[in-house]
């Protein structure tokens, strides 16, 4: 009896103990479940690379299965891809939307394109970051954020409706920090606009830096980085203000671009701001006086070969900090501790064309160097981020250093400081031609997968023509930006060799690729807008890809055996292929030839420069009817289309036929291949397989296709485009 009581008591004790231990586990599970009920919704067009969180669960809306949201890869996707479209492509969700789990992984080489679940993904040679997408179920031990962090300053977060009190507190504190920072910025801007003094880059906004790790529901608000304090501006004396107004070089600078700080270099800008504030504080207590030179020089209105010299006039009584100049120590804020990886959100290969002409004088040349130094610091130079080289131009261009010379911002800034002015004219066109031919090569550090960007710094206007050199550079896949300082006044425009030279040179004339700065002394204000733009890979539309770098000529069989109805089906096939490419006079161009016994040029490569015009032209092609002389058609296309192709374009011929040719196809096809034409053959019904393979470029299995009837042509649209892109990605970028 006693033993039974003891056993019963001991058993009850064990049960109670086990229950007590299990209680916290159940509570944790309940808490995790509550977190997952707050799943943030993302838009169809959101790319994985724009979301900072390394792992998250999100909800895709319905209706994302749209061709404009690109996907790159299969199973493992480049972060340049639409998250929701990748989920549809992988079969995790369908077009009705749903929850998905996204995990960021390292960059990848050889992303494979495929057609799956109604979505065509494209191939890509390499990208800096990848992601995996799976069913929207939580992994054990992982807490998922209910608020996603975005790298773009345009939308800093997407929040779900339910929210815990701790998150509210954190959001409130973050908002307070931002508001206080913006107020401080407005005060600083007001002082700078009134006096136009400091060339040191002062941020338009100050932001607390955060780490890109997932937030949890138990975030401690006290861990938020404290907001920086702002030192109030001190009023100057009337004498100093009057002296500053007499300086002709200090114009009021127009605000350019957004005022928000890019997250990638917010800490750099904040550090620079603190040093400026400290300098201003010390300036009130020091007795430092210097004579301030005022440049009387302006570009001569006569011959462009005239070499103007800068004359320094001296104004006594202005302190070091009142004049807008600082000591070297203050002008160069100490860089952050550099890393070899750099900023992964800004992987570009960047060349600055530095104006070394005599027209700017020594002092403005020094301001230009300081600007480039500040840009290098803000970019975050590194092997996994941006790389930067500099070409100085005058009469002739020369490379100061290339992309692989320096792998961190500190060394790069030291090198910029040592650059000496070469002098001469402002031959920008010659410099652009030099960069296009010599700068972006593998031997000089070009990475292939990174966009090529050129930023041209020009004082006033070029002394040679830029249009042709710029066009060739754009067609090579180079994104051209212009920063024009002290552009021609109305009375000086008669001296400009090439009117509207900026619009003729830049990648696109939408204002994104050009910045105008009224005064060299306001150049520091455009550091932030320029860095944002060159880092925005989504808008670097001149980068060379498989979809924007070809001259594609369609050779269409119009023989009697095709028939009117089937001929319209062939034209629809041609239109479906064409609309997948980026069509313009500098991107992909389309031409077409129809043949029977004879040949007819329907339209040439340079006839239509928009996608809509090309599609309309295809629709207007009328059925000819006659025999089938395919060999003669290939020779005709080589002479009338591809002989007029641009030298830096890939020449692609797509021939569609439904029968055996009356003449020989091998000799004309071999001649086309020798001239660099990449030939694809598409046979229907009675087409001869041996002729299709003879027409096609080797390996012919990848360049020739056959379908048993015209209604099945549509099946090869995606395969053809994928093969074109695969072949493009296997070739050197430049």
C-alpha positions as CSV (number, residue, x, y, z in Angstrom):
1,X,0.0,0.0,0.0
2,X,2.8,2.5,0.9
3,X,4.7,1.6,-2.2
4,X,1.6,2.2,-4.3
5,X,1.1,5.7,-2.8
6,X,4.7,6.6,-3.3
7,X,4.7,5.5,-7.0
8,X,1.5,7.4,-7.6
9,X,2.9,10.5,-6.0
10,X,6.2,10.2,-8.0
11,X,4.3,9.7,-11.3
12,X,2.2,12.8,-10.7
13,X,5.3,14.8,-9.9
14,X,6.9,13.8,-13.2
15,X,3.8,14.7,-15.2
16,X,3.6,18.1,-13.6
17,X,7.3,18.7,-14.2
18,X,7.0,17.7,-17.9
19,X,4.0,19.9,-18.3
20,X,5.8,22.9,-16.8
21,X,8.8,22.4,-19.2
22,X,6.5,22.0,-22.2
23,X,4.5,25.2,-21.4
24,X,7.2,27.7,-22.7
25,X,7.6,25.7,-25.9
26,X,3.9,25.9,-26.6
27,X,4.0,29.6,-25.9
28,X,6.9,30.1,-28.3
29,X,5.0,28.2,-31.0
30,X,1.9,30.3,-30.5
31,X,4.1,33.5,-30.6
32,X,5.7,32.4,-33.9
33,X,2.3,31.6,-35.4
34,X,1.2,35.1,-34.4
35,X,4.2,36.6,-36.2
36,X,3.3,34.7,-39.4
37,X,-0.2,36.0,-39.4
38,X,1.3,39.4,-40.2
39,X,2.6,38.4,-43.6
40,X,3.5,41.5,-45.6
41,X,2.2,41.8,-49.2
42,X,4.6,42.7,-52.0
43,X,3.9,43.9,-55.5
44,X,4.2,41.8,-58.7
45,X,7.2,43.9,-59.9
46,X,9.2,43.8,-56.7
47,X,12.7,42.3,-57.4
48,X,14.4,40.3,-54.7
49,X,17.4,42.5,-54.7
50,X,15.4,45.5,-53.6
51,X,14.5,43.7,-50.3
52,X,17.2,43.8,-47.7
53,X,16.0,41.0,-45.5
54,X,18.0,37.8,-46.2
55,X,15.0,35.6,-45.5
56,X,11.3,36.4,-45.4
57,X,7.8,35.2,-46.0
58,X,5.6,37.4,-48.2
59,X,2.3,37.3,-50.0
60,X,2.0,37.8,-53.7
61,X,-1.1,39.4,-55.1
62,X,-3.2,37.7,-57.9
63,X,-2.4,38.5,-61.5
64,X,1.4,38.5,-61.5
65,X,1.8,36.3,-64.5
66,X,2.9,39.1,-66.9
67,X,5.8,39.1,-69.4
68,X,6.9,42.6,-68.3
69,X,8.1,41.2,-64.9
70,X,11.3,39.5,-65.9
71,X,12.7,36.3,-64.4
72,X,16.3,35.2,-64.7
73,X,17.2,31.5,-63.9
74,X,15.6,28.2,-63.1
75,X,15.4,26.8,-59.5
76,X,17.9,29.4,-58.4
77,X,17.1,32.9,-59.5
78,X,19.1,36.1,-60.0
79,X,18.0,38.8,-57.4
80,X,17.3,41.0,-60.5
81,X,14.2,38.8,-61.0
82,X,10.6,39.5,-59.9
83,X,10.0,37.6,-56.7
84,X,6.3,36.7,-57.5
85,X,7.0,35.8,-61.1
86,X,9.8,33.5,-60.0
87,X,7.4,31.8,-57.6
88,X,4.9,31.2,-60.4
89,X,7.7,30.0,-62.7
90,X,8.9,27.5,-60.0
91,X,5.3,26.3,-59.4
92,X,5.1,27.4,-55.8
93,X,2.0,29.6,-56.5
94,X,-0.2,30.2,-59.6
95,X,-1.6,33.4,-61.0
96,X,-4.0,33.7,-58.0
97,X,-1.1,34.6,-55.8
98,X,-0.3,33.3,-52.3
99,X,2.4,33.1,-49.6
100,X,6.0,32.3,-50.5
101,X,9.2,31.8,-48.6
102,X,12.3,33.6,-50.0
103,X,15.9,32.9,-49.0
104,X,18.8,35.0,-50.3
105,X,21.9,33.0,-51.3
106,X,25.3,33.9,-52.9
107,X,25.8,35.1,-56.5
108,X,25.7,32.5,-59.2
109,X,27.2,31.9,-62.7
110,X,25.2,30.5,-65.6
111,X,21.6,31.1,-64.7
112,X,19.6,28.8,-67.0
113,X,16.5,30.1,-68.8
114,X,13.4,27.9,-69.2
115,X,9.7,28.1,-69.9
116,X,7.6,26.8,-67.0
117,X,4.0,27.3,-65.7
118,X,3.3,30.0,-68.3
119,X,6.4,32.1,-67.4
120,X,9.5,32.3,-69.6
121,X,12.7,32.9,-67.6
122,X,15.8,34.2,-69.3
123,X,19.4,33.1,-69.0
124,X,22.1,35.3,-67.4
125,X,25.8,34.8,-67.3
126,X,26.2,35.9,-63.7
127,X,24.8,38.1,-61.0
128,X,25.9,39.3,-57.6
129,X,23.1,37.7,-55.6
130,X,20.6,34.9,-55.9
131,X,17.5,33.7,-54.2
132,X,15.5,30.5,-53.7
133,X,11.7,30.5,-53.5
134,X,9.6,27.8,-51.8
135,X,6.2,27.2,-50.2
136,X,5.4,29.9,-47.6
137,X,5.9,27.8,-44.5
138,X,8.2,28.9,-41.7
139,X,11.5,27.1,-41.1
140,X,12.0,25.8,-37.5
141,X,13.7,28.3,-35.3
142,X,13.4,31.3,-37.7
143,X,11.4,34.4,-36.8
144,X,10.1,36.2,-39.9
145,X,9.6,40.0,-40.3
146,X,6.2,41.5,-40.6
147,X,7.8,44.6,-42.1
148,X,10.2,44.3,-45.1
149,X,13.2,46.6,-45.5
150,X,13.8,48.0,-49.0
151,X,17.1,49.2,-50.3
152,X,15.5,51.9,-52.4
153,X,14.9,55.3,-50.8
154,X,11.6,55.7,-52.6
155,X,9.9,53.1,-50.4
156,X,11.6,52.3,-47.2
157,X,9.2,49.6,-45.9
158,X,6.0,47.7,-46.7
159,X,4.0,47.1,-43.6
160,X,1.3,44.6,-42.8
161,X,-1.9,45.7,-41.1
162,X,-1.7,43.9,-37.8
163,X,1.2,45.1,-35.6
164,X,2.4,44.5,-32.1
165,X,3.0,47.3,-29.7
166,X,6.8,46.9,-29.7
167,X,6.8,47.4,-33.5
168,X,4.6,50.5,-33.2
169,X,7.1,51.9,-30.8
170,X,10.0,51.1,-33.1
171,X,8.3,52.7,-36.1
172,X,7.4,55.8,-34.1
173,X,11.0,56.2,-33.0
174,X,12.3,55.7,-36.5
175,X,9.9,58.3,-37.8
176,X,10.9,60.7,-35.1
177,X,14.6,60.2,-36.1
178,X,13.9,60.8,-39.7
179,X,11.7,63.9,-39.1
180,X,14.3,65.5,-36.8
181,X,16.9,64.8,-39.4
182,X,14.9,66.3,-42.2
183,X,14.3,69.5,-40.1
184,X,18.0,69.8,-39.5
185,X,18.6,69.3,-43.3
186,X,16.1,72.1,-44.1
187,X,17.9,74.4,-41.8
188,X,21.3,73.5,-43.3
189,X,20.0,74.0,-46.8
190,X,18.6,77.4,-46.0
191,X,22.0,78.6,-44.7
192,X,23.8,77.1,-47.7
193,X,21.4,78.8,-50.2
194,X,21.8,82.2,-48.5
195,X,25.6,82.2,-48.3
196,X,26.7,79.5,-50.8
197,X,29.9,78.6,-48.9
198,X,30.9,75.1,-48.2
199,X,32.1,72.8,-50.9
200,X,32.2,69.9,-48.4
201,X,29.4,67.4,-49.2
202,X,26.7,68.0,-46.6
203,X,23.9,65.5,-46.6
204,X,20.4,66.5,-47.6
205,X,19.1,64.1,-45.1
206,X,20.6,62.2,-42.1
207,X,19.5,58.6,-41.5
208,X,20.2,56.2,-38.7
209,X,22.0,53.2,-40.2
210,X,20.5,49.8,-39.7
211,X,21.7,46.3,-40.4
212,X,19.9,44.3,-43.1
213,X,18.9,41.4,-40.8
214,X,15.3,40.4,-40.3
215,X,13.3,42.2,-37.7
216,X,11.4,40.3,-35.0
217,X,8.4,40.9,-32.9
218,X,10.6,41.3,-29.8
219,X,12.8,44.2,-31.1
220,X,14.0,46.4,-28.3
221,X,13.3,50.0,-29.3
222,X,16.3,51.2,-27.3
223,X,18.7,49.5,-29.8
224,X,17.8,52.0,-32.5
225,X,20.8,54.1,-33.5
226,X,20.5,57.6,-31.8
227,X,19.9,60.4,-34.2
228,X,22.8,62.8,-34.8
229,X,22.6,66.3,-33.3
230,X,22.8,69.3,-35.5
231,X,24.9,72.3,-34.7
232,X,23.0,75.5,-35.3
233,X,24.4,77.7,-38.0
234,X,26.1,80.9,-36.7
235,X,25.1,84.3,-38.2
236,X,27.9,86.0,-40.1
237,X,28.9,89.6,-40.0
238,X,27.4,92.0,-42.6
239,X,30.9,92.7,-43.9
240,X,31.6,89.1,-44.7
241,X,28.2,88.6,-46.3
242,X,28.8,91.6,-48.5
243,X,32.2,90.4,-49.5
244,X,30.7,87.0,-50.4
245,X,28.1,88.6,-52.6
246,X,30.7,90.3,-54.7
247,X,32.2,86.9,-55.8
248,X,31.1,86.2,-59.4
249,X,31.9,82.5,-59.2
250,X,29.3,81.7,-56.5
251,X,26.0,81.3,-58.1
252,X,22.9,80.0,-56.4
253,X,22.8,76.3,-57.1
254,X,19.6,74.5,-58.3
255,X,18.6,71.6,-56.2
256,X,19.0,68.4,-58.2
257,X,17.5,65.0,-57.5
258,X,16.0,63.5,-54.4
259,X,17.0,64.8,-51.0
260,X,17.1,61.4,-49.3
261,X,20.3,59.6,-48.5
262,X,20.9,56.2,-50.2
263,X,21.2,53.5,-47.5
264,X,24.4,52.2,-49.0
265,X,26.3,55.4,-47.9
266,X,24.2,57.0,-45.3
267,X,26.9,56.4,-42.7
268,X,29.5,58.1,-44.9
269,X,27.3,61.2,-45.4
270,X,26.6,61.4,-41.7
271,X,30.3,61.2,-40.9
272,X,31.0,64.0,-43.3
273,X,28.2,66.1,-41.8
274,X,29.7,65.7,-38.3
275,X,33.1,66.9,-39.5
276,X,31.6,69.9,-41.2
277,X,29.7,70.8,-38.1
278,X,32.8,70.5,-36.0
279,X,34.7,72.6,-38.5
280,X,32.0,75.3,-38.3
281,X,32.2,75.2,-34.6
282,X,36.0,75.6,-34.6
283,X,35.8,78.3,-37.2
284,X,33.9,80.6,-34.8
285,X,36.8,80.5,-32.3
286,X,39.8,80.6,-34.5
287,X,41.6,83.6,-35.8
288,X,42.6,82.0,-39.1
289,X,42.7,84.5,-41.9
290,X,43.7,84.1,-45.5
291,X,43.5,86.0,-48.7
292,X,40.9,84.4,-50.9
293,X,41.4,84.2,-54.7
294,X,38.5,85.0,-56.8
295,X,38.7,83.6,-60.4
296,X,38.2,86.3,-63.0
297,X,38.6,83.7,-65.7
298,X,35.8,82.7,-68.0
299,X,36.1,80.7,-71.2
300,X,37.1,82.9,-74.1
301,X,34.4,83.5,-76.7
302,X,36.8,83.2,-79.6
303,X,38.6,80.3,-81.1
304,X,38.3,77.0,-79.1
305,X,42.1,76.6,-79.4
306,X,42.5,79.7,-77.3
307,X,44.2,78.8,-74.0
308,X,42.8,81.0,-71.3
309,X,44.8,81.6,-68.2
310,X,43.3,82.0,-64.7
311,X,43.9,85.2,-62.9
312,X,43.7,85.3,-59.2
313,X,42.4,88.4,-57.5
314,X,42.9,88.5,-53.7
315,X,40.2,89.6,-51.3
316,X,41.5,90.2,-47.7
317,X,39.6,89.6,-44.5
318,X,37.8,86.3,-45.2
319,X,38.2,83.5,-42.8
320,X,39.0,79.9,-43.9
321,X,35.4,78.7,-43.3
322,X,33.6,81.8,-44.6
323,X,35.0,81.5,-48.1
324,X,33.7,78.1,-48.9
325,X,37.2,76.5,-48.7
326,X,38.5,74.2,-46.0
327,X,41.8,72.9,-45.0
328,X,42.7,69.6,-46.7
329,X,42.0,67.8,-43.5
330,X,38.4,69.1,-43.3
331,X,37.8,68.8,-47.1
332,X,38.6,65.1,-47.0
333,X,36.5,63.4,-44.3
334,X,38.1,60.3,-43.1
335,X,36.8,57.3,-45.0
336,X,35.1,54.4,-43.2
337,X,37.2,51.3,-42.7
338,X,37.3,49.9,-46.2
339,X,36.4,46.3,-47.0
340,X,37.5,44.3,-50.1
341,X,33.9,43.4,-50.9
342,X,32.4,46.9,-51.3
343,X,28.7,47.8,-51.6
344,X,26.9,44.8,-53.1
345,X,23.8,46.9,-54.0
346,X,25.9,48.9,-56.5
347,X,27.8,46.5,-58.7
348,X,28.8,48.7,-61.7
349,X,32.0,49.2,-63.7
350,X,32.4,52.9,-63.7
351,X,34.6,55.2,-65.7
352,X,34.8,59.0,-65.0
353,X,36.0,61.2,-67.8
354,X,37.7,64.0,-66.0
355,X,38.0,67.4,-67.6
356,X,41.7,68.4,-67.6
357,X,41.5,71.3,-70.0
358,X,43.0,74.7,-69.3
359,X,39.5,76.3,-69.3
360,X,38.7,75.3,-65.7
361,X,41.9,76.5,-64.1
362,X,43.8,75.0,-61.2
363,X,41.4,75.8,-58.4
364,X,38.3,74.3,-60.2
365,X,40.4,71.3,-61.2
366,X,41.0,70.8,-57.4
367,X,37.3,71.0,-56.8
368,X,36.7,68.4,-59.5
369,X,39.2,66.0,-57.8
370,X,37.5,66.6,-54.4
371,X,34.1,65.7,-56.1
372,X,35.5,62.5,-57.5
373,X,37.0,61.6,-54.1
374,X,33.7,62.1,-52.4
375,X,31.9,60.0,-55.0
376,X,34.5,57.2,-54.5
377,X,33.8,57.3,-50.8
378,X,30.0,57.3,-51.2
379,X,30.0,54.5,-53.7
380,X,31.8,52.0,-51.4
381,X,34.4,50.6,-53.8
382,X,35.1,46.9,-53.7
383,X,35.4,43.6,-55.6
384,X,31.7,42.7,-55.0
385,X,30.5,46.2,-55.4
386,X,31.4,49.2,-57.7
387,X,34.8,49.5,-59.3
388,X,36.0,52.9,-60.6
389,X,38.6,54.1,-63.0
390,X,39.4,57.6,-64.3
391,X,40.4,58.9,-67.7
392,X,41.6,62.5,-68.0
393,X,41.0,64.3,-71.2
394,X,42.3,67.5,-72.8
395,X,43.6,67.6,-76.3
396,X,43.9,63.8,-76.0
397,X,42.6,61.3,-73.4
398,X,44.8,59.2,-71.1
399,X,43.9,56.6,-68.4
400,X,44.9,57.7,-64.9
401,X,44.0,54.3,-63.5
402,X,41.7,51.5,-64.6
403,X,39.0,49.4,-62.9
404,X,41.3,46.9,-61.3
405,X,43.9,49.3,-60.1
406,X,42.2,50.0,-56.7
407,X,39.8,47.8,-54.8
408,X,38.8,50.1,-51.9
409,X,37.7,53.7,-51.5
410,X,40.7,54.7,-49.4
411,X,43.4,53.8,-51.9
412,X,41.3,55.2,-54.7
413,X,40.9,58.6,-53.0
414,X,44.6,58.8,-52.3
415,X,45.3,58.2,-56.0
416,X,42.8,60.9,-57.1
417,X,44.5,63.4,-54.9
418,X,47.8,62.8,-56.8
419,X,46.3,63.5,-60.3
420,X,47.9,66.5,-62.0
421,X,46.1,68.6,-64.6
422,X,47.2,67.8,-68.2
423,X,45.7,70.9,-69.9
424,X,44.6,71.4,-73.5
425,X,41.1,71.6,-75.0
426,X,37.9,69.8,-74.0
427,X,37.8,67.1,-76.6
428,X,35.0,65.0,-75.1
429,X,34.2,63.1,-78.3
430,X,37.7,61.8,-78.6
431,X,37.6,60.8,-74.9
432,X,34.4,58.8,-75.4
433,X,35.8,57.0,-78.4
434,X,39.0,56.2,-76.4
435,X,36.9,54.7,-73.5
436,X,34.7,52.7,-75.8
437,X,37.7,51.1,-77.5
438,X,40.2,50.8,-74.6
439,X,38.7,51.0,-71.1
440,X,36.1,48.3,-70.7
441,X,38.2,45.2,-71.4
442,X,38.7,42.0,-69.3
443,X,42.4,42.8,-69.1
444,X,41.6,46.2,-67.4
445,X,39.1,44.9,-64.9
446,X,35.8,44.7,-66.8
447,X,33.7,42.1,-65.0
448,X,31.2,41.3,-67.8
449,X,28.1,40.9,-65.5
450,X,28.3,44.4,-64.2
451,X,26.8,47.3,-66.1
452,X,29.4,49.6,-67.9
453,X,28.9,53.3,-66.9
454,X,30.7,56.4,-68.1
455,X,30.2,59.8,-66.3
456,X,31.5,62.7,-68.4
457,X,32.6,65.8,-66.4
458,X,32.7,68.9,-68.7
459,X,33.3,72.5,-68.0
460,X,31.0,74.6,-70.2
461,X,30.9,72.7,-73.5
462,X,33.1,70.3,-75.5
463,X,35.5,71.6,-78.2
464,X,34.8,68.7,-80.5
465,X,31.7,66.7,-81.6
466,X,30.3,64.0,-79.4
467,X,27.3,62.5,-81.3
468,X,29.0,59.8,-83.3
469,X,31.4,58.6,-80.5
470,X,28.5,58.6,-78.1
471,X,26.3,56.5,-80.4
472,X,29.0,53.9,-80.8
473,X,29.6,53.8,-77.1
474,X,25.8,53.3,-76.4
475,X,25.6,50.5,-78.9
476,X,28.5,48.8,-77.1
477,X,26.3,48.7,-74.0
478,X,27.8,51.7,-72.2
479,X,25.5,53.9,-70.1
480,X,26.6,57.5,-70.6
481,X,25.9,60.2,-68.0
482,X,26.9,63.9,-68.3
483,X,27.7,66.3,-65.5
484,X,27.9,69.8,-67.1
485,X,29.3,72.6,-64.9
486,X,28.8,76.2,-65.8
487,X,27.1,75.5,-69.1
488,X,27.0,78.1,-71.9
489,X,25.1,81.2,-71.1
490,X,22.7,82.6,-73.8
491,X,25.4,85.0,-75.1
492,X,28.0,82.1,-75.3
493,X,25.8,79.6,-77.2
494,X,27.1,80.9,-80.5
495,X,30.5,79.4,-79.6
496,X,29.2,75.9,-78.9
497,X,30.3,73.6,-81.7
498,X,27.5,71.0,-81.3
499,X,24.2,72.4,-79.9
500,X,22.3,70.1,-77.6
501,X,25.4,68.0,-77.2
502,X,24.2,66.5,-73.9
503,X,21.0,65.0,-75.5
504,X,23.0,63.7,-78.4
505,X,25.4,61.9,-76.0
506,X,23.6,60.5,-73.0
507,X,22.0,57.0,-72.8
508,X,18.4,58.4,-72.7
509,X,17.1,62.0,-73.0
510,X,14.7,61.7,-70.0
511,X,16.8,63.8,-67.6
512,X,18.0,60.8,-65.6
513,X,21.4,60.7,-67.3
514,X,22.2,64.4,-67.2
515,X,23.0,66.8,-64.4
516,X,23.6,70.5,-64.9
517,X,25.5,72.4,-62.1
518,X,25.5,76.2,-62.4
519,X,28.8,76.7,-60.5
520,X,31.9,74.6,-59.7
521,X,31.4,75.7,-56.1
522,X,28.0,73.8,-56.0
523,X,29.5,70.6,-57.4
524,X,29.5,68.9,-54.0
525,X,25.7,69.0,-53.9
526,X,25.3,66.5,-56.7
527,X,27.4,63.7,-55.1
528,X,24.4,62.1,-53.6
529,X,22.0,62.3,-56.7
530,X,24.7,61.0,-59.0
531,X,25.6,58.0,-56.9
532,X,22.0,57.1,-56.6
533,X,21.6,57.1,-60.3
534,X,24.7,55.1,-61.3
535,X,23.7,52.5,-58.7
536,X,20.1,52.1,-59.9
537,X,20.7,49.1,-62.1
538,X,17.1,48.9,-63.1
539,X,17.4,52.2,-65.0
540,X,20.7,51.5,-66.7
541,X,18.9,50.7,-69.9
542,X,21.9,51.0,-72.2
543,X,23.6,47.9,-70.8
544,X,24.2,45.4,-73.5
545,X,22.0,42.3,-73.3
546,X,20.8,39.6,-75.6
547,X,17.6,41.5,-76.1
548,X,19.0,44.9,-77.1
549,X,22.2,44.2,-79.1
550,X,21.3,42.5,-82.4
551,X,20.2,43.2,-86.0
552,X,17.6,40.4,-86.7
553,X,16.7,39.7,-90.3
554,X,13.7,37.5,-91.0
555,X,13.8,35.6,-94.4
556,X,10.2,34.5,-95.0
557,X,9.0,31.9,-97.5
558,X,6.1,33.3,-99.6
559,X,5.8,30.4,-102.0
560,X,2.5,29.0,-103.3
561,X,2.6,26.0,-101.0
562,X,2.3,28.2,-98.0
563,X,-1.1,29.7,-98.7
564,X,-2.7,32.9,-97.5
565,X,-3.9,31.6,-94.1
566,X,-0.6,29.9,-93.2
567,X,1.3,33.0,-94.3
568,X,-0.6,35.1,-91.7
569,X,0.4,32.5,-89.1
570,X,4.0,32.8,-90.1
571,X,3.8,36.6,-89.7
572,X,2.3,36.2,-86.3
573,X,5.3,34.0,-85.4
574,X,7.7,36.7,-86.6
575,X,5.8,39.3,-84.6
576,X,5.8,37.2,-81.4
577,X,9.6,36.9,-81.7
578,X,10.2,40.5,-82.5
579,X,8.1,41.9,-79.6
580,X,10.4,40.2,-77.0
581,X,13.3,42.4,-78.0
582,X,14.1,45.9,-77.0
583,X,13.8,47.8,-80.3
584,X,15.2,51.2,-81.1
585,X,17.8,52.7,-83.4
586,X,20.5,52.0,-80.9
587,X,19.1,48.7,-79.5
588,X,17.9,45.7,-81.5
589,X,16.8,46.4,-85.0
590,X,14.5,44.3,-87.2
591,X,14.4,43.8,-91.0
592,X,12.5,41.4,-93.3
593,X,12.8,39.8,-96.7
594,X,10.1,37.7,-98.5
595,X,11.0,35.3,-101.2
596,X,9.6,33.0,-103.9
597,X,11.6,32.6,-107.1
598,X,12.4,36.2,-106.6
599,X,13.2,38.3,-103.5
600,X,11.6,41.4,-102.0
601,X,13.0,43.6,-99.2
602,X,9.9,44.3,-97.0
603,X,11.8,46.7,-94.7
604,X,15.4,47.3,-93.7
605,X,17.1,47.6,-90.3
606,X,17.1,51.4,-90.2
607,X,13.5,51.8,-91.4
608,X,11.6,51.5,-88.1
609,X,13.0,52.4,-84.7
610,X,10.1,51.6,-82.3
611,X,8.5,48.2,-81.4
612,X,5.1,49.4,-82.4
613,X,6.3,50.5,-85.9
614,X,8.0,47.2,-86.4
615,X,5.0,45.1,-85.4
616,X,2.8,47.3,-87.7
617,X,5.2,46.8,-90.6
618,X,5.1,43.0,-90.1
619,X,1.3,43.0,-90.1
620,X,1.3,44.9,-93.5
621,X,3.4,42.4,-95.4
622,X,1.4,41.0,-98.2
623,X,1.5,37.4,-99.4
624,X,3.5,37.0,-102.7
625,X,3.1,33.4,-103.9
626,X,5.4,31.6,-106.3
627,X,8.3,29.1,-106.3
628,X,10.9,28.4,-103.6
629,X,14.5,29.6,-104.2
630,X,15.9,29.6,-100.7
631,X,19.6,29.8,-101.7
632,X,19.0,33.0,-103.7
633,X,17.0,34.4,-100.8
634,X,19.9,33.9,-98.4
635,X,22.3,35.7,-100.8
636,X,19.8,38.5,-101.2
637,X,19.4,38.9,-97.4
638,X,23.2,39.0,-97.0
639,X,23.6,41.8,-99.5
640,X,20.5,43.9,-98.8
641,X,20.2,43.4,-95.0
642,X,23.3,42.2,-93.2
643,X,25.9,44.1,-95.3
644,X,24.3,47.2,-93.8
645,X,24.3,45.9,-90.2
646,X,26.2,48.0,-87.6
647,X,29.7,46.6,-86.8
648,X,29.0,46.1,-83.1
649,X,25.6,44.4,-83.6
650,X,25.2,40.6,-83.7
651,X,23.8,39.7,-87.1
652,X,21.0,37.1,-86.7
653,X,19.1,35.6,-89.6
654,X,15.8,33.6,-88.9
655,X,14.7,31.8,-92.1
656,X,11.2,30.2,-92.2
657,X,10.4,27.8,-95.1
658,X,7.9,25.0,-95.8
659,X,9.6,23.0,-98.5
660,X,12.7,21.9,-100.4
661,X,14.6,24.7,-102.3
662,X,14.8,24.7,-106.0
663,X,18.4,25.9,-105.8
664,X,21.5,25.1,-103.7
665,X,21.4,26.5,-100.1
666,X,24.8,25.3,-98.9
667,X,27.1,27.8,-100.7
668,X,25.1,30.9,-99.8
669,X,24.7,29.8,-96.2
670,X,28.4,29.2,-95.8
671,X,29.1,32.7,-97.2
672,X,26.7,34.2,-94.7
673,X,28.3,32.3,-91.9
674,X,31.8,33.6,-92.9
675,X,30.4,37.1,-92.8
676,X,29.4,36.7,-89.2
677,X,25.7,36.0,-89.7
678,X,24.2,33.7,-87.0
679,X,21.6,31.7,-88.9
680,X,18.5,29.9,-87.5
681,X,16.3,27.8,-89.7
682,X,12.7,26.9,-89.0
683,X,11.1,24.3,-91.2
684,X,7.4,23.5,-91.6
685,X,5.6,20.5,-93.2
686,X,7.6,19.5,-96.3
687,X,10.9,21.3,-95.4
688,X,14.0,19.2,-96.0
689,X,15.9,18.4,-92.7
690,X,19.3,18.3,-94.5
691,X,18.8,21.8,-95.9
692,X,17.6,23.2,-92.6
693,X,20.9,21.9,-91.0
694,X,23.0,23.3,-93.9
695,X,21.4,26.7,-93.4
696,X,21.8,26.8,-89.6
697,X,25.0,27.9,-87.8
698,X,26.9,25.2,-86.0
699,X,25.9,23.4,-83.8
700,X,23.0,23.0,-86.2
701,X,20.9,21.1,-83.6
702,X,20.7,24.3,-81.6
703,X,20.0,26.5,-84.6
704,X,17.5,24.5,-86.6
705,X,13.8,23.6,-85.8
706,X,11.1,21.6,-87.4
707,X,7.3,21.5,-86.9
708,X,4.8,19.4,-88.8
709,X,2.2,22.1,-89.3
710,X,2.1,25.9,-89.2
711,X,-0.2,26.1,-86.2
712,X,2.6,24.7,-84.1
713,X,5.1,27.4,-84.9
714,X,4.3,29.3,-81.7
715,X,5.9,26.5,-79.7
716,X,9.3,27.6,-80.8
717,X,9.1,31.3,-79.9
718,X,10.5,30.8,-76.4
719,X,13.0,28.2,-77.4
720,X,14.4,30.5,-80.2
721,X,14.8,33.4,-77.9
722,X,16.4,31.3,-75.2
723,X,18.9,30.0,-77.6
724,X,19.7,33.5,-78.9
725,X,20.3,34.6,-75.3
726,X,22.3,31.5,-74.3
727,X,24.6,32.1,-77.3
728,X,24.9,35.8,-76.4
729,X,25.8,35.1,-72.8
730,X,28.5,32.6,-73.8
731,X,30.4,35.3,-75.7
732,X,32.7,38.0,-74.2
733,X,30.8,41.1,-73.1
734,X,33.0,43.5,-75.1
